[in-house]
């Protein structure tokens, strides 16, 4: 056994050295790949969601990462972002990490009410839908200072195609309730009078909503 462990002759006869040699031999055959999970640039892409969950990124920007490179970049910035959470820098870094070009202005920079701020985001040509917009609001509220309030979030979209196409969707609806005519305890005479009433209510919601 001592020969298999390649112990020097002075230690080969010592049972304690033989035990240590056995442990060292086992360690030399361990697969060290699982220990490299924090080398974010080299781990398989299938591991990234688990790392995002471990670094508390799910729901805090992970949904904005469009590709594998952006996901790896966000994971590498997770500790730094959480360390500076509640600052203007953290909100700015979130936008940059998600490849969103945005400018943050505090209330004293544009003459607004105290402890208010606004964000102007340039979407370039990537576009944004209502669900993504709402998630972006939640993300900003997650990283902002508790005492600060987002006053406005403006989006600028630039179309660079030879034939620009801009689409908008309007959703409308009506709810109509018809109640049946009920006659109870009414003595009918020669003349019958029937009344009819109608009430119509319309609700219009214009997005985006501002708090």
C-alpha positions in Angstrom: 0.0 0.0 0.0 2.8 2.3 0.9 4.4 1.7 -2.5 1.2 2.7 -4.3 1.1 6.0 -2.4 4.7 6.8 -3.5 5.8 7.6 0.1 9.5 8.2 0.8 11.2 5.3 2.6 11.4 7.2 5.8 7.6 7.7 5.9 6.5 4.4 4.3 6.4 2.5 7.6 4.5 5.1 9.5 0.7 4.3 9.6 -0.1 7.9 10.1 1.7 8.9 6.9 0.0 6.1 5.1 -3.4 7.4 6.1 -2.5 10.9 5.0 -1.1 9.5 1.7 -4.4 7.8 1.1 -6.4 11.0 1.6 -4.0 12.9 -0.7 -4.4 10.3 -3.4 -8.2 10.5 -3.2 -8.0 14.3 -3.5 -5.8 14.1 -6.5 -8.5 12.3 -8.4 -11.3 14.7 -7.6 -13.0 16.6 -10.4 -12.3 20.3 -9.7 -14.7 21.6 -12.3 -17.6 22.0 -9.8 -15.4 24.2 -7.7 -15.0 26.7 -10.6 -18.6 27.8 -10.6 -17.6 31.4 -9.8 -15.5 31.6 -13.0 -18.6 33.0 -14.7 -17.0 33.3 -18.1 -16.2 29.5 -18.3 -19.2 27.8 -16.6 -21.8 26.2 -18.9 -24.7 28.4 -19.9 -27.1 25.9 -18.2 -25.6 26.9 -14.8 -26.3 30.6 -15.2 -29.9 30.6 -13.9 -28.8 28.9 -10.7 -26.0 31.4 -10.2 -28.5 34.2 -10.8 -30.8 32.7 -8.1 -27.9 32.5 -5.7 -26.9 36.1 -6.2 -30.6 37.3 -5.9 -30.8 38.5 -9.5 -34.1 36.7 -10.5 -36.6 39.5 -10.8 -33.9 42.1 -10.3 -32.7 42.5 -13.9 -32.2 38.9 -15.0 -35.3 39.1 -17.2 -33.7 42.0 -19.2 -30.6 40.1 -20.2 -31.1 39.4 -23.9 -28.3 36.9 -24.4 -25.7 34.8 -22.7 -23.0 37.5 -22.6 -25.4 40.0 -20.8 -26.3 37.3 -18.3 -22.7 36.6 -17.4 -22.0 40.3 -17.1 -24.9 40.8 -14.8 -23.8 37.9 -12.5 -20.3 39.3 -12.3 -21.7 42.7 -11.2 -24.2 41.3 -8.7 -22.2 41.7 -5.5 -21.1 45.2 -6.5 -24.7 46.2 -7.4 -26.1 44.9 -4.1 -23.4 46.6 -2.1 -24.3 50.0 -3.5 -28.0 49.4 -3.6 -30.0 52.5 -2.9 -27.7 54.9 -4.7 -27.9 56.7 -8.0 -24.8 54.8 -9.1 -26.6 51.5 -8.6 -29.5 52.4 -10.8 -27.2 53.7 -13.5 -25.1 50.5 -13.4 -28.2 48.4 -13.8 -29.1 50.3 -16.9 -25.6 49.9 -18.3 -25.4 46.2 -17.4 -28.6 45.6 -19.3 -27.3 47.6 -22.3 -29.9 50.4 -21.7 -28.6 53.9 -22.4 -30.2 56.1 -19.7 -29.7 59.4 -18.0 -30.7 59.9 -14.4 -31.6 63.4 -13.2 -32.3 64.2 -9.5 -34.8 66.8 -8.5 -32.3 69.6 -7.9 -30.9 69.2 -11.5 -34.2 70.0 -13.2 -36.1 72.0 -10.6 -38.5 69.3 -9.5 -40.0 68.6 -6.1 -37.6 67.4 -3.3 -36.5 63.8 -3.4 -37.8 63.2 -6.8 -35.9 61.9 -9.8 -36.5 61.1 -13.5 -34.9 58.7 -16.0 -34.6 59.2 -19.7 -33.9 55.9 -21.5 -32.7 55.6 -25.1 -34.0 52.3 -26.5 -32.2 52.8 -29.8 -34.0 50.2 -32.0 -34.7 47.4 -29.5 -38.2 48.4 -28.6 -40.1 47.6 -25.3 -43.5 46.2 -24.5 -45.9 46.9 -21.6 -44.7 44.0 -19.5 -41.1 44.9 -19.9 -41.9 48.5 -19.0 -43.6 47.5 -15.8 -40.7 45.2 -14.9 -38.2 48.0 -15.5 -40.2 50.2 -13.1 -40.0 47.5 -10.5 -36.3 47.1 -11.1 -35.7 50.9 -10.6 -37.7 50.9 -7.5 -35.7 47.9 -6.2 -32.4 49.6 -6.5 -33.3 53.3 -5.8 -33.0 55.1 -2.5 -36.0 54.4 -0.3 -36.7 58.1 0.3 -36.5 58.9 -3.5 -39.5 58.7 -5.8 -39.4 58.1 -9.5 -41.3 61.1 -11.0 -41.0 60.1 -14.7 -39.5 57.4 -16.9 -39.3 58.5 -20.5 -38.4 56.2 -23.4 -36.9 57.3 -26.7 -37.0 55.0 -29.7 -34.9 55.6 -32.8 -35.7 53.9 -36.1 -32.9 53.8 -38.6 -34.4 51.6 -41.3 -34.9 53.1 -44.8 -38.6 52.7 -44.4 -39.5 53.4 -40.7 -42.4 51.5 -39.3 -44.0 52.5 -36.0 -46.9 50.5 -34.7 -49.3 51.2 -31.9 -52.2 49.1 -30.5 -55.4 50.5 -28.9 -57.6 48.2 -26.8 -61.1 49.2 -26.1 -64.2 47.5 -24.7 -67.7 48.0 -23.4 -69.6 46.2 -20.7 -73.4 46.2 -21.0 -75.7 44.8 -18.4 -79.4 44.3 -19.3 -81.7 43.8 -16.3 -85.1 42.0 -16.9 -88.3 43.8 -16.3 -89.9 42.6 -13.1 -93.6 43.2 -12.2 -94.7 42.3 -8.7 -98.0 43.2 -7.2 -99.0 45.5 -10.0 -102.6 45.4 -11.0 -102.9 45.8 -14.8 -105.4 48.2 -16.0 -106.6 48.8 -19.5 -103.4 50.7 -20.4 -100.0 49.1 -20.0 -97.0 51.3 -19.4 -93.5 49.8 -19.9 -90.4 51.8 -18.9 -86.8 51.3 -20.0 -83.6 52.7 -18.6 -80.0 52.4 -19.8 -76.8 53.2 -18.1 -73.5 53.2 -19.9 -70.0 53.5 -18.3 -66.8 53.7 -20.2 -63.3 53.5 -18.7 -60.2 54.6 -20.6 -56.6 53.9 -19.3 -53.7 55.7 -20.9 -50.3 54.0 -20.4 -47.8 54.5 -18.9 -49.2 55.1 -15.5 -47.3 57.4 -13.2 -47.4 57.2 -9.4 
